[in-house]
Amino acid sequence: MARGRRKRSEILESGESLADNGIGPIDAHVGSRIAARRKLLQLSQKELADRLGITFQQVQKYEKGMNRIGAGRLFSIASILGVDINYFYDDVDNSAYTQLIEKNNSYGFLREDGIEQQFDSMNGAEATMLLKAFYSLPPKARTSLLVMLTSLREREENSQDAQ
C-alpha cells in the first residue's frame, strides 16, 4: 500500500467522504481565498512560505484544501496578505454551516461533509485581472463603480422577480 496522503480525486473515486479524510469544503474554500489574495498581491507560493517559515509545498496543500490550517497560522497568513480573518470565510453558506452545527452538536465537533462545494469565481484569471484593475483605480472611482454595479445587480434582480 502506498504511503502518504491520497489525492482528492483518489478519495472521490473510492466513494469515501472527503471529511472522513480531513479534507473538507471549508478547507478548500479557505485555501482558494488564500490563493486568490496571494495572486492578487503577485506573491509566489515560495515567498509566502518563506514569510511563514514553512515549505512552499505546505502552502500548496493549504491552497488545495488538502491540509487544515491552524488558527495561529491562518492569523499569520491574514497579516501577510493584509486582510482580516473574515476574508477567508466570505461567501461560505451560513445556513448550511448552521445546520451542520445543529446536526453534530452532540458530538462536540463540526463535520463538513454536508456542505456542497461550489465553484469559486475568485479562483479564475479574470477575477484576478478584475481585482487588480479595481484596486488600481482611485478610491472615489472604486466607490462609484461599486454603486453602479450594485444598481445593475438590483435592476437585474427586480426584472427577474417581475417575470
N, C-alpha and C positions, 0 to 999 in steps of 0.2 A: 504494500500500500504506500502511496506517495505521502510524503510528509509535508507539513505546512498548510497554509490556508488555501481553500479552493476558490476558484473564480466564481463570481456571481452567476455566470451562465451555467457552470457545472452544478451549482446548487439548485438552480431553477429546473434544469433538466432532470435532476434526481427526484424532483417533486417535494423536496423539503422546504420548510418555511425559512425565509431569509432571517426572520427574527430569531429562530432557533439557533442560527449560526452567528449571532452577534451582528448581523447586517440588517439595518432597518431603514425604512424610508426617511425617517428624520435624520439619520446619519448621512444618507445620500443627499438630502436637501441642504443640510448644513455644509457639507463638502462642496456642493455645487455653488453655493453662495460664496464660499471662501475662494474657489477658483475664479468666479466671475469678478470679484473685487480685486483679486491679485492681478488678473489680466488687465483690468481697467487701469490699475496703477503701473502697468508694464513691469511687473516684478516677476522674475522667474521662480520656479519651484525651488531651485538651489538657493537663490537669495533669501527667500522666505525661510527655508530650512536653516540656513546659516544664522539668521537672526534669532531663530527659535532654539538653536543648539541641537538640532536633530538632522537626520539624513533627508535628502530630497525624496527618497523612496517612501519615507514615512508621510511626507506631505502628499505624495501621490495617493497613498492609501486613504488619508483623510479626505481628499477631494473626491475620491471614488465612493466614499462611504463604507469602505472595507474595514476601517478601524474607527472605533469611537474616540471622541476627543474629550479629555478630562476638562473639568471646569477651569482649572488654572491655565491649562494650555490654550483653551478657547479664549480666555481673557487676554492672554498674551497675543494671540493671533489678531483679535479685535484691535488691540492697541497698535500693533504693527501696521494693520490695514487701515487704521484711522476711522473705525466705525464703532458703534455701540453694539453690545452683545445682542440686542434685539434684532439687529440687521440679519443675523444668521437664521432667525426664525420667522422672518417676514414671509407671508403667503402660505404659512402652514395652516391647514384647515382646523380651526379651533374646535368646531363641533365634533369632528372625528376624534380629536385628541381628548375632549371631554368624555365622550362615550367610552373610550379606552380606559380612562381613569376610573370611571364608574364600574366598568366591567371587571377590572382587575384590582379593585380596591382591597378585596380580601387577601390578596397575595402580597400586598405591600410593595409592588413594583409595577412598572408600566411596560406592557408588551406593545410593540409597534406593528404587529402583523395584521392588524385590522385597518391600517391606513393605506389607501391606494397611492402609489407613487404616480405623480402626474408629470407631464412634460414641463420642464423648467425653461421658460423662454429666456431666462437670464444667462443661459449657457452659450448661446449662439454668437457667432461673429458679428451679426447685425446688431445685437444688443450691446456688445462691447463698443462697436463703432458709434452707435447712437449715444451711449453714455459719455464717451469721450467728447463727441461734438457738443452734447448738452452742457457738460462741465467746462467747456472752453468758452461758453457764452458768458457775458457779464451777468451779474445777479438779477438785474431788472429784466433782462431778456429771458432768463430762465423762468422767472415768475410769470411773465406774460405768456410764455409758451405753455406752462403748466395750466394756466387759466384757460387758454384756448383748447388744449387737449381735454381738460375736464368738461368744458362746454360741449365739445364734439361728442364725447362719450355719453353725456347726459341726453343730448339730442338723439343719438342712436338708440339709447335705451327707451326713450319716450316713443320713438317711432315704432320700435318693436312691440311695446306694450299696446299701442293703438291698433296693431294688426290683429 
